[in-house]
Each structure stands twice: as C-alpha cells, then as structure tokens.
C-alpha cells in the first residue's frame, strides 16, 4: 500500500508503515502543509494514497463523495506520537491480514483503555 500521513499526525508514522513494507509519505515532506482538505483530495485520489488522519469529520465527508479511493485510516483520539505509533501498529496488523482497503475506512480509537478498530465501506 501507499500511505499519505496528514500534517495533524506525527512524521514517525512514516517509518512505522515502511517497517511493514509499505510506501509512506508525510504531507509536510511533499510540500502540502497548510493545504485545505478539499485541495488535498484530488492528489490523494490521483496518486492512489491511503490517507491517514485524525480529521474524521472532514475526511468522512470528502471520501463519501468519491466513487473510488484507496482507503482512509482515521486515528480518532488526539494523542502523543508514541500512542499514534501504537494505534497505527494495530491498523498495520489488520492490513497485514486483510490488505484490500479500496473504498473502505478503518477507524481506531481508545475507549476505556481498550483499543477499538472499526472497518466499514465508504461510500456505502
């Protein structure tokens, strides 16, 4: 897979994805820092990126109107980089078992000290 990590998440997520054998880039490294969400979407779709963000509200709306996309990963809580890496490891393990994320979303969150991973189709 080829991931693009949003600027709201730490750059260390790139190395974590690469450790699992994926291509991964950070928005800041591609000169896209500060771009609006709707301006990022054409590049995300055109380059078949699976986008990783914690901006659930905006990107759920943007992905819902895309007929075809390479997937969306949402790290729900705003947490420190170490916890971001831990949560992304759960996602990467899920993708190792079931790698096809076309037109799907994975959301990962912490609820009462338990990690919850939800996977669903978008658009429905």
Beta strands, then each sheet from edge to edge (+ up, - down):
strand 1: 2-5
strand 2: 23-26
strand 3: 50-53
strand 4: 72-75
strand 5: 104-111
strand 6: 114-121
sheet 1: 2+ 1+ 3+ 4+ 5+ 6-
end
